[in-house]
Amino acid sequence: MKIALMNEFSQASKNAAVLGELKAVAAEQNHSVFNVGMNDDNDHRLTYIHLGIIASLLLNAKVVDFVVSGCGTGQGALMSLNAYPGVTCGYCIDPADAYLFAQINNGNALALPFAKGFGWGAELNLRYIFEKAFTGVKGQGYPPERKDSQVANAGILNGIKIAVAKDYLNGLKAIDVDLVKTAVGGERFQACFFEHCQDAELAEFVQSMI
């Protein structure tokens, strides 16, 4: 599995700590991690609005399989990511959230609070969250006897999102161009995106924004 990590400007100082825990868990499971920003090293400024654009590009172009995002409360990142087709983001504050989201909703992104409640033992909470999110088989239901209905409902919700959303590329073209340019302006994002992008039209669109 390929996993991307991203956070907004207000939590840039947490990037290294979150990345360390994510990489430690990913290494145990033979997953790859791409840190697309932002950190404390004079990085390009991202808000949770930009996180939605970045996550949607990475997931819809099949650059990565999963996105870990975050802002101060996690709520802005949650709403921003879920605005796009092809992205199913869950809100996660503890390992039980990560486990239940993986088993019941079987989504492809998480939004975490990197300020609210981020105190003593936060690195342990992050590690356990990532273990529950990325270890074992997803979509097994909880409790197990409810698996069939939960899998069916997750599929129905994804279908509804596709039905009510614009065509993804046309939707991107309707967004304020400055927002998109900032979102795709990071060197680490560009390196990850162009190396692994599996959608020529999206690659061409991103290139036109650089």
DAGI-V194987 format. One record per run of one state. SS is the DSSP state (alpha for helix, beta for strand, coil for the rest). FROM is the first residue (numbers start at 1). LEN is the number of residues. If there is no record, write none. Layout:
BEGIN
ss:SS from:FROM len:LEN
ss:SS from:FROM len:LEN
END
This chain:
BEGIN
ss:coil from:1 len:1
ss:beta from:2 len:6
ss:coil from:8 len:1
ss:alpha from:9 len:20
ss:coil from:29 len:3
ss:beta from:32 len:4
ss:coil from:36 len:12
ss:alpha from:48 len:13
ss:coil from:61 len:5
ss:beta from:66 len:6
ss:coil from:72 len:3
ss:alpha from:75 len:8
ss:coil from:83 len:6
ss:beta from:89 len:4
ss:coil from:93 len:2
ss:alpha from:95 len:11
ss:coil from:106 len:3
ss:beta from:109 len:5
ss:coil from:114 len:8
ss:alpha from:122 len:13
ss:coil from:135 len:9
ss:alpha from:144 len:21
ss:coil from:165 len:3
ss:alpha from:168 len:7
ss:coil from:175 len:2
ss:alpha from:177 len:7
ss:coil from:184 len:3
ss:alpha from:187 len:10
ss:coil from:197 len:3
ss:alpha from:200 len:10
ss:coil from:210 len:1
END
